[in-house]
Amino acid sequence: MTLTDLKAEKFLTLNHQNPFAVFVQQVCAAAGFELYSVFEGEKGRTLVNMVALGMGITLLME
């Protein structure tokens, strides 16, 4: 699976002012698409919980 395979997914992202969120947007743009964010959160843990509930996908640091 590549990043491009995720272009149609609903993304759960960190706040757009977060440096990592900016990085994710840049990486997606470099892969040829603009991510569709359905939620912006402050904490990665919140995003992980939302993914577990099937609300979308997220990219986070390891």
C-alpha positions as CSV (number, residue, x, y, z in Angstrom):
1,M,0.0,0.0,0.0
2,T,1.2,3.5,-0.8
3,L,0.2,6.9,0.4
4,T,-1.6,7.5,-2.9
5,D,-3.9,4.6,-2.1
6,L,-5.3,6.7,0.8
7,K,-6.4,9.7,-1.3
8,A,-10.1,8.8,-1.1
9,E,-10.0,8.2,2.7
10,K,-11.5,10.5,5.4
11,F,-8.5,11.7,7.5
12,L,-8.5,12.6,11.1
13,T,-5.7,15.0,11.6
14,L,-3.9,17.1,14.2
15,N,-4.7,20.8,14.3
16,H,-3.6,22.4,11.1
17,Q,-1.2,24.6,13.0
18,N,0.7,21.6,14.4
19,P,4.0,21.2,12.6
20,F,3.4,17.4,12.0
21,A,0.0,18.1,10.5
22,V,1.6,20.6,8.1
23,F,4.2,17.9,7.2
24,V,1.4,15.3,6.5
25,Q,-0.3,17.8,4.2
26,Q,2.9,18.4,2.4
27,V,3.6,14.7,2.0
28,C,0.1,14.1,0.6
29,A,0.5,17.0,-1.8
30,A,3.8,15.5,-3.0
31,A,2.0,12.2,-3.6
32,G,-0.4,14.1,-5.8
33,F,-3.5,14.7,-3.6
34,E,-4.9,17.0,-1.0
35,L,-6.1,15.1,2.1
36,Y,-9.7,15.4,3.1
37,S,-9.8,16.1,6.8
38,V,-13.1,15.4,8.6
39,F,-11.7,16.2,12.0
40,E,-8.8,18.2,13.5
41,G,-7.8,17.3,17.0
42,E,-5.2,18.4,19.5
43,K,-4.0,15.0,20.7
44,G,-2.9,11.9,18.8
45,R,-4.6,9.7,21.4
46,T,-8.0,11.2,20.4
47,L,-7.3,10.4,16.8
48,V,-6.3,6.8,17.6
49,N,-9.5,6.3,19.5
50,M,-11.5,7.7,16.6
51,V,-9.8,5.4,14.2
52,A,-10.6,2.5,16.4
53,L,-14.3,3.5,16.2
54,G,-14.1,3.5,12.4
55,M,-14.4,7.2,11.9
56,G,-11.5,7.6,9.5
57,I,-7.8,7.2,9.2
58,T,-4.8,9.1,10.5
59,L,-1.1,9.4,10.0
60,L,0.9,9.9,13.2
61,M,4.5,9.7,14.3
62,E,5.7,6.4,15.7
